[in-house]
Amino acid sequence: MSPSLSIALLGAGRIGQVHAAAIAETAGARLCAVADINPEAARALATRYGAETRAFTGLAEAPDIDAVIICTPTDTHAALIETFARARKPVFCEKPIDLSLARVKACLKVVAKTGTPLMVGFNRRFDPQFVALKQSIDAGRIGNIEMLNITSRDPAPPPAAYIRNSGGLFRDMTIHDFDMARFLLQDPIRSVMARASALVSPEIGALGDFDSANILLTTDSGKQCVISNSRRASYGYDQRIEVLGEKGLLSARNLRPIEVELASADGFCRPPLHDFFMTRYSAAYRAEIAAFVEMLRSGDPASPSGQDGLCALELAEAALRSVQTGRAVSPGAMG
């Protein structure tokens, strides 16, 4: 591996642009190549960061590529991971690895066989607020966790074209919260009970998806986690975590672009919340790419790993099954 890690970026869309900027800000890494089915998008992004545009074919064998970041559509992830794993190129891949549990398991077998590092893009683990919360838990500040509440609500629903290919609310949106629950609880989840409706958008309901959901997770030791999701929060991008323990409570509250409060005779006034996930989690995106580079430098295991991606998808499938059957479902019972 060269002194400066040379990274190829697959996908020059919205999230690819975010990761390109993160690579540019990460010491010891450089964006070497950009590939996208849209040549103009690839050229524009490559030019911005002094990289080359290349075809997907041959990238895995290219001797000047040390690692790859995959930001292409979900249905391409597993095959691309396998291609680069067989070439022994470390991979960072946006979630999910695939929408099919069977396909994810087959992909992870290839990764395990080749011993290739694979990190999955659950960026919220790297958010400074949530990192501080996890550190306080690990330091024993509230003792043993008893209950966890995760609130995740979008300002407005995505377009129907996105919903059609997203895999549904649980696989697309709640999957981040499932990963966060596992990350914070550190206790196997034995039961998933979910209720969901289409209250925000009739179009979402017509597509067979949901826009409003509450999920109850129960761990092996009896700890409980409640996840609240909505595709519409008129007041902004609502992202909160509350952890109740035997010694107290930890809370990570919503962030605002400007943290200024005006107090007057008319009352108290604060600026609105962030209205977009890319601004709310901008620091997290930078931190996760820095962590990927450091993982390759140190040789430490990838985290979040491919197995973490699989476990989160199993919880998503269990939540969907719970809504369909009206019963609690064990994630271990999913295919």
C-alpha positions as CSV (number, residue, x, y, z in Angstrom):
1,M,0.0,0.0,0.0
2,S,1.4,3.4,-1.0
3,P,2.2,6.1,1.6
4,S,-1.0,7.9,0.5
5,L,-3.9,5.6,0.1
6,S,-5.3,5.8,-3.4
7,I,-9.1,5.4,-3.5
8,A,-11.4,4.8,-6.4
9,L,-15.0,6.1,-6.0
10,L,-17.8,4.2,-7.8
11,G,-20.8,6.4,-8.2
12,A,-20.7,10.2,-8.7
13,G,-24.2,11.0,-7.4
14,R,-25.2,12.8,-4.3
15,I,-23.6,10.5,-1.7
16,G,-20.6,9.9,-4.0
17,Q,-20.0,13.7,-4.0
18,V,-20.1,13.7,-0.2
19,H,-17.6,10.9,0.1
20,A,-15.3,12.5,-2.5
21,A,-15.2,15.7,-0.3
22,A,-14.5,13.5,2.7
23,I,-11.5,11.8,1.0
24,A,-10.1,15.2,0.1
25,E,-10.2,16.2,3.8
26,T,-8.7,12.9,5.1
27,A,-4.9,12.9,5.7
28,G,-3.1,10.1,4.0
29,A,-5.8,9.5,1.4
30,R,-6.4,10.8,-2.1
31,L,-9.2,10.3,-4.7
32,C,-7.4,8.5,-7.5
33,A,-10.3,7.6,-9.9
34,V,-14.0,8.1,-10.3
35,A,-16.3,5.7,-12.2
36,D,-20.0,6.3,-13.0
37,I,-22.4,5.2,-15.8
38,N,-22.9,8.9,-16.4
39,P,-19.5,10.0,-17.9
40,E,-20.3,13.7,-17.4
41,A,-21.0,13.3,-13.7
42,A,-17.8,11.3,-13.3
43,R,-15.8,13.8,-15.2
44,A,-17.1,16.8,-13.2
45,L,-16.4,15.1,-9.9
46,A,-13.0,13.8,-10.9
47,T,-12.0,17.3,-12.2
48,R,-13.0,18.9,-8.9
49,Y,-10.6,16.7,-6.9
50,G,-7.8,16.1,-9.4
51,A,-8.7,12.5,-10.1
52,E,-9.1,10.5,-13.3
53,T,-12.3,9.1,-14.8
54,R,-12.2,5.4,-15.5
55,A,-14.5,2.6,-16.6
56,F,-15.7,0.1,-14.0
57,T,-14.0,-2.7,-16.0
58,G,-10.4,-3.1,-15.0
59,L,-10.6,-1.1,-11.8
60,A,-10.3,-4.1,-9.6
61,E,-7.0,-5.2,-11.2
62,A,-5.5,-1.6,-11.4
63,P,-2.2,-1.6,-9.5
64,D,-2.6,2.0,-8.5
65,I,-5.9,1.5,-6.7
66,D,-5.5,0.6,-3.0
67,A,-9.2,0.6,-2.0
68,V,-12.7,1.4,-3.3
69,I,-15.7,3.3,-2.1
70,I,-19.0,2.0,-3.5
71,C,-21.8,4.6,-3.9
72,T,-23.7,3.0,-6.8
73,P,-27.4,1.8,-6.7
74,T,-28.1,-0.8,-4.2
75,D,-28.7,-3.6,-6.7
76,T,-25.1,-3.3,-7.8
77,H,-23.5,-3.4,-4.4
78,A,-23.1,-7.2,-3.8
79,A,-21.6,-7.9,-7.2
80,L,-19.1,-5.0,-6.9
81,I,-18.1,-6.1,-3.4
82,E,-17.4,-9.6,-4.6
83,T,-15.4,-8.3,-7.6
84,F,-13.1,-6.2,-5.5
85,A,-12.9,-8.7,-2.7
86,R,-11.6,-11.3,-5.2
87,A,-9.0,-8.7,-6.2
88,R,-8.1,-8.2,-2.5
89,K,-9.1,-4.6,-2.6
90,P,-10.5,-3.2,0.6
91,V,-14.1,-2.0,0.3
92,F,-16.3,0.7,1.9
93,C,-19.9,0.2,0.7
94,E,-22.9,2.3,1.3
95,K,-25.8,0.5,3.1
96,P,-27.4,-1.9,2.4
97,I,-25.2,-4.6,0.8
98,D,-28.4,-5.9,-0.9
99,L,-32.1,-6.0,-0.2
100,S,-32.0,-9.8,-0.1
101,L,-30.7,-11.6,3.0
102,A,-29.7,-14.6,0.8
103,R,-27.7,-12.4,-1.5
104,V,-26.0,-10.6,1.4
105,K,-25.0,-13.9,3.0
106,A,-23.6,-15.1,-0.3
107,C,-21.6,-11.9,-0.7
108,L,-20.2,-12.1,2.8
109,K,-19.0,-15.7,2.1
110,V,-16.8,-14.3,-0.7
111,V,-15.5,-11.5,1.6
112,A,-14.7,-14.0,4.3
113,K,-13.0,-16.4,1.9
114,T,-10.7,-13.7,0.5
115,G,-10.1,-12.0,3.9
116,T,-10.8,-8.6,2.3
117,P,-11.7,-5.8,4.7
118,L,-15.3,-4.6,4.2
119,M,-16.8,-1.6,6.0
120,V,-20.5,-0.7,5.6
121,G,-21.7,2.9,5.6
122,F,-23.7,3.3,8.8
123,N,-22.5,6.8,9.2
124,R,-24.5,7.6,12.3
125,R,-22.0,5.6,14.4
126,F,-19.6,8.4,13.7
127,D,-21.8,11.4,14.5
128,P,-19.9,13.4,17.2
129,Q,-23.1,13.6,19.4
130,F,-23.7,9.8,19.2
131,V,-20.0,9.0,19.7
132,A,-20.0,11.1,22.9
133,L,-23.2,9.3,24.0
134,K,-21.7,5.9,23.4
135,Q,-18.5,6.9,25.2
136,S,-20.5,7.9,28.2
137,I,-22.4,4.6,28.2
138,D,-19.1,2.7,27.9
139,A,-17.6,4.8,30.8
140,G,-20.5,3.6,33.0
141,R,-22.0,7.1,33.5
142,I,-25.5,5.7,33.7
143,G,-24.7,2.2,34.7
144,N,-26.5,-0.7,33.0
145,I,-28.8,0.3,30.1
146,E,-32.5,-0.4,30.7
147,M,-34.4,1.4,28.0
148,L,-33.4,3.1,24.7
149,N,-35.5,5.5,22.6
150,I,-34.5,6.4,19.0
151,T,-36.4,9.1,17.1
152,S,-35.7,9.4,13.4
153,R,-38.1,11.5,11.2
154,D,-37.5,13.0,7.8
155,P,-38.7,16.6,7.0
156,A,-40.7,15.3,4.0
157,P,-41.1,12.0,2.1
158,P,-38.8,11.2,-0.9
159,P,-40.3,11.0,-4.4
160,A,-42.2,7.9,-5.6
161,A,-39.4,7.0,-7.9
162,Y,-37.1,6.6,-4.9
163,I,-39.6,4.7,-2.9
164,R,-40.1,2.2,-5.7
165,N,-36.5,1.1,-5.5
166,S,-35.7,1.8,-1.9
167,G,-36.7,-1.6,-0.4
168,G,-39.2,0.1,1.8
169,L,-39.2,2.1,5.0
170,F,-37.6,-0.6,7.2
171,R,-34.8,-1.5,4.8
172,D,-34.1,2.0,3.7
173,M,-34.7,4.3,6.7
174,T,-35.1,2.3,9.9
175,I,-32.0,0.2,9.0
176,H,-29.9,3.1,10.4
177,D,-31.8,2.9,13.6
178,F,-31.5,-0.8,13.8
179,D,-27.8,-0.5,13.5
180,M,-27.7,2.2,16.2
181,A,-29.7,0.1,18.5
182,R,-27.3,-2.8,18.2
183,F,-24.3,-0.5,18.5
184,L,-25.6,1.1,21.8
185,L,-27.2,-1.9,23.4
186,Q,-24.5,-4.4,22.8
187,D,-27.0,-7.2,23.6
188,P,-28.5,-9.6,21.0
189,I,-32.0,-8.6,20.0
190,R,-34.4,-11.5,20.3
191,S,-37.7,-10.0,19.5
192,V,-39.1,-7.3,17.0
193,M,-42.6,-6.0,17.2
194,A,-43.5,-3.3,14.6
195,R,-46.6,-1.3,13.6
196,A,-46.7,0.8,10.5
197,S,-49.1,2.9,8.4
198,A,-49.2,5.2,5.4
199,L,-50.4,8.4,7.0
200,V,-48.2,11.0,5.2
201,S,-48.5,10.0,1.6
202,P,-51.3,8.0,-0.1
203,E,-48.8,7.4,-3.0
204,I,-46.4,5.7,-0.6
205,G,-49.3,3.5,0.6
206,A,-50.3,2.7,-3.0
207,L,-46.7,1.5,-3.6
208,G,-47.1,-1.0,-0.7
209,D,-44.8,0.9,1.7
210,F,-45.2,2.8,4.9
211,D,-44.3,6.3,6.0
212,S,-45.0,6.0,9.8
213,A,-43.8,3.3,12.1
214,N,-43.0,2.4,15.7
215,I,-40.8,-0.6,16.5
216,L,-40.2,-2.3,19.8
217,L,-37.0,-4.3,20.1
218,T,-36.3,-6.6,23.1
219,T,-32.9,-8.0,23.8
220,D,-31.9,-11.3,25.3
221,S,-31.5,-9.7,28.8
222,G,-34.9,-7.9,28.5
223,K,-33.7,-4.4,27.6
224,Q,-36.1,-2.5,25.4
225,C,-35.6,-0.1,22.5
226,V,-38.4,1.9,20.9
227,I,-37.8,3.4,17.5
228,S,-40.1,6.1,16.1
229,N,-40.0,6.8,12.4
230,S,-41.9,9.2,10.2
231,R,-41.4,10.4,6.6
232,R,-42.8,13.9,7.6
233,A,-41.7,16.2,10.4
234,S,-42.8,19.6,9.4
235,Y,-40.4,21.2,11.9
236,G,-37.2,19.7,10.4
237,Y,-35.0,16.7,10.4
238,D,-35.7,15.1,13.8
239,Q,-32.8,13.0,15.1
240,R,-32.7,12.2,18.8
241,I,-31.5,9.4,21.1
242,E,-32.4,8.9,24.8
243,V,-30.8,6.2,26.9
244,L,-32.2,5.3,30.4
245,G,-29.9,3.5,32.8
246,E,-29.8,2.5,36.4
247,K,-27.9,5.6,37.4
248,G,-29.4,8.2,35.1
249,L,-30.3,9.4,31.6
250,L,-28.2,10.3,28.5
251,S,-29.7,12.3,25.7
252,A,-28.5,13.4,22.3
253,R,-30.7,16.2,21.1
254,N,-31.5,17.7,17.7
255,L,-28.9,20.0,16.1
256,R,-29.5,23.3,14.4
257,P,-27.3,25.0,11.7
258,I,-27.1,28.0,14.1
259,E,-27.2,27.4,17.9
260,V,-28.5,30.8,18.9
261,E,-31.6,31.5,21.1
262,L,-33.4,34.8,21.3
263,A,-35.3,35.6,24.5
264,S,-37.6,38.6,24.6
265,A,-41.0,39.7,26.0
266,D,-42.6,37.6,23.2
267,G,-41.0,34.4,24.5
268,F,-38.0,32.3,23.4
269,C,-37.1,31.8,19.8
270,R,-34.6,29.3,18.3
271,P,-33.5,28.7,14.7
272,P,-35.1,25.7,12.9
273,L,-33.5,22.3,12.8
274,H,-31.4,21.0,9.9
275,D,-33.7,20.1,7.0
276,F,-31.5,17.5,5.2
277,F,-29.6,14.4,6.3
278,M,-26.4,15.5,4.5
279,T,-26.1,18.7,6.5
280,R,-27.1,17.1,9.8
281,Y,-24.6,14.3,9.4
282,S,-21.8,16.1,7.5
283,A,-19.3,15.6,10.3
284,A,-20.3,11.9,10.5
285,Y,-19.6,11.3,6.8
286,R,-16.2,12.8,7.1
287,A,-15.4,10.8,10.2
288,E,-16.5,7.5,8.7
289,I,-14.2,7.9,5.7
290,A,-11.3,8.9,8.1
291,A,-12.1,5.7,10.1
292,F,-12.0,3.6,6.9
293,V,-8.6,4.9,6.0
294,E,-7.3,4.5,9.6
295,M,-8.7,0.9,9.7
296,L,-6.6,0.1,6.6
297,R,-3.5,1.7,8.1
298,S,-3.8,-0.1,11.4
299,G,-5.1,-3.4,10.3
300,D,-7.9,-3.3,12.8
301,P,-11.2,-5.1,12.0
302,A,-13.7,-3.1,9.9
303,S,-16.5,-1.5,11.9
304,P,-19.3,-1.4,11.0
305,S,-18.7,-4.6,9.2
306,G,-20.5,-6.7,6.6
307,Q,-21.9,-8.8,9.5
308,D,-23.3,-5.6,11.0
309,G,-25.0,-4.9,7.7
310,L,-26.5,-8.3,7.6
311,C,-27.8,-8.1,11.2
312,A,-29.4,-4.7,10.5
313,L,-31.1,-6.1,7.4
314,E,-32.4,-9.1,9.5
315,L,-34.0,-6.7,11.9
316,A,-35.6,-4.9,9.0
317,E,-37.0,-8.1,7.6
318,A,-38.3,-9.1,11.0
319,A,-40.0,-5.7,11.4
320,L,-41.7,-6.1,8.0
321,R,-42.8,-9.6,9.0
322,S,-44.2,-8.3,12.3
323,V,-46.3,-5.7,10.5
324,Q,-47.6,-8.3,8.1
325,T,-48.5,-10.9,10.8
326,G,-49.3,-8.7,13.8
327,R,-46.9,-10.7,15.9
328,A,-43.5,-10.3,17.5
329,V,-40.8,-11.9,15.3
330,S,-37.3,-13.2,16.1
331,P,-34.7,-11.8,13.7
332,G,-33.0,-15.2,13.9
333,A,-36.0,-16.8,12.2
334,M,-35.4,-14.7,9.1
335,G,-33.9,-16.7,6.1
